C-alpha cells in the first residue's frame, strides 16, 4: 500500500492506494477537506479501509513547489513516518502531478503554477510526460521565459485565472480546471516513484524558493 501526502497548500490531503487503485482520499470527504493535521488524516484513512500503518509499504510525498511552510512540514512528516515505520519515502513534484492530469486531457503544453509569498510564484512547463522547465519569481518576468516557444497551452494550478486574464490576448489558453494533483494519476508513474525512494539516513528534501534549481530565476 502507498500513502500519498499532498503538501502544496496549507490544507493537506492524503490518499491511500494499492498498486492499482485508489482506496481512500481525504480530498473526496467534505469532513476533512480543511484538515491541517496530516496524522489525523492518515488515521482516518486507515480506519475507513480497515488497514494499519504496518500495511503501508511506501510513502510518496509532494516535495514542492508550493507554500514553503506546508511543503516543509509535509515532507518532514513523511520522512519521520518513514523512519518510524522503517519504510522508504519517495517524492513527486507539484508540476508532475497537475501537469500530467492536464496533459492527458489536452495533449498540449501545460503551464503549471504554484503559490509562493510576497507576490512571487512558481511556474513550470510540463510537456510530453515530463517537466521541461521551472522558474520562481514575479509572474511578468518568469512567464516570458516559460512561454518563449508557446502559441497554445493549458494552464493548471493556483493562478490559472490570473494567467488567462493577463495573457489571453497573446496566446490560445485553455483552463484545465485543475488546482492540485490526484494520486490516481500518480499511480501511472509508480515505477518512477520506486526509483526515487530513499531509506534513512537518506531523506526527501523539500523543493522551495531556496532550492538551487530556482536561484537563477529568483529576483
N, C-alpha and C positions, 0 to 999 in steps of 0.2 A: 504494500500500500504506500502511496505517495501523499505527503502533506504539502500542499502549496500554500504559501503565505504571500499575499498581495500587500505591498508596503507603500505604493506610490502616492497615496493620500493618507491623511491622518485618520480616516475611517478604514480600519484594516478589514480585509476579507481573508478567509481561509477556505480551502477546499480539500477534500479527501477523495482520492481516486484509487482504483486498482490499475493494472497495466493497460486497460482498455476503455474504462468508462468512469464517469463522474458518479461518486457515491453520495457526497454531501457538499453543498456550497452555502456559506453563510450569506452570500450576496443574494441568494434566492429566498431567504427567510426575512420578511419585514421586521421581525422582532430583533434581529441582530445587525441590521444594515447601518447602525450608527454606533456599534460597539467598538471601543478603543482598546480593550484588553484581549490580546491575542490568546493568552492561556484560557480565558473563558470560552472563546470561540472554538478552540481545539477540543476542550472538554465537552462542550455541547455537541459538536460534530461527531465525536467518537461515541457519545451516548446514543445519539439518534440512529447510528448504523450498527450499534452493538459491538463496537470494537474497543480496544485498549491502546495505550501508547506503545505497548510492546509489538503491536501489529504494524506500526509504521516502519518502513524499511528505508525510506529516503525522504529528506526534506528539500523542497525546491522553493527558494525564496527570491522574490523580486529584489534585486540588488540596486535598483535605481535605473535612471534618474527619477527624481520626484521630490517631494517635500523632504528636506535634509533630515529633520528630526525623526520623521516617520520611517524613512529608509534606514537610518542608523539603528533605531530601536528595533525595527523588524528584523534586520539582519543579525543584530546582537541576540535577539530571542532565538532565531533559527540556529545560530552557532551554539548557544547554550543548551538548547534542547538536544541538538545532535550529540553534543558532548555527554550529556547526562544519559542519553539512551544508547550511546556508543554506536551510532549510525552515521552514515555520511550526509553531508549537506551539499546541495548543488545550487545553481543560481540561473536566473534568466534576466533579461534586460526589459525595462518597460516598453521600449520601442519594438522589441521582438514580439511582445505579447499583443499590443494593439496593431502593430504593423501587419502581422500575419493574418489577423482577422480581416482587416480591410483589404489586403492584397487578394485573399481568397475570394472575396466578393466582387472586386472590381478589376483585378488584373492590371492595375495601374500603379505607378509610383505612389508611395504613401508618405506624406509629410506628417510626422508624429510630434506631438507636443507634450511637455510635462511641466508642472508648476515649479517655480523657484520663488525667490523673495525679492522685494525692492524693485519691482518692475522688470526683473530678469526672467528668462525662461530657458528651457532646454528644447532643442529641435533635433529631430532625427529623420533620416531619409531611409525608408525601407523599400527594397525592390528585389524581385527575383529570389525571394526567400531569405534575404539577409539584410542586415543594416549596412548601408553604404557610407553613411556619414553621420556625425553627431556634433552639435555645437551648443555652446552656452553663452548667453549674453542678452542684449536688448534685441527685441524682435526685428526692428528695422535694419539692424546690422547683420544678424546671423541668417535671416531669411534670404538675403541676397546671395549668400554663399551656398545655402542648401538648394536654392531653386535655380541655379545657374543654367542647367540644361533642361529645365522643365517647361512644358507647354500646358499639359493637362495632368492633374494629380488628384489624389484623395487626401483628405485631412482627417486625422484621428487624434484623440487626446483631449486635454483640458482647455485648449484655446482654439477650438475649431471655428467658433463664430467670429472671433477676432480676426483670424487669418482670412476667412471668407469675406468679411466686411472690408478689410484693408486691401485685398489683392484680387478681388473677383473681376475687376476691370482689365487686369493684365493676364490672367490665366483662366483656364477652364477648371473649376474646382468642384469636387463632389464631397458632400458631407457624409462621412461614413456613419455618423451617429454613435460611434464607439468612443467611450471615455477611458475605460480600463480593460485589461485583458481578461480572458476566460481560461481557466485551467483545461477545459476540454480541448481547446485549440493547441495548448502546450503539450498535450499527450502526443501530438504528431511529431514533436521533436524530443521524445523521451530518450532517444539514443544520444542526442546532443547533451541532454541533462546528465545522462550517465557518464559521458566523457568529461564533464566538468566537476564531478563530485569530489569532495575532499573530506579527509578524516583528520581529527585532532592529532597533532598540534597545528595542522594547516586549518585555515578557516576562510569563509567567504568575506570579501571586503565590500563595503558599500560604495556605490558609484555616486559621487556628489560633485559639486562645483569645484572642489579642491583636487579632484582626480586628474591625473596627468593628461588624459585624453581631451579635457576641456580647457586646459591652460592657454593654449594658443589662440582660442577664440574668445576667452573671457576679457572683459573690459575693466 
